[in-house]
């Protein structure tokens, strides 16, 4: 399996190496993280769509 990792913050090289080792040991971590992120994204999107607009 090949994955592309993106970070939302700057990481030291040691942190990246440790994260890559952890992911190589258990690829399910990537799938679980992706699932959590997608759920959060869709919940926020659904909430924004359900908010009514103000009309005068």
Beta strands, then each sheet from edge to edge (+ up, - down):
end
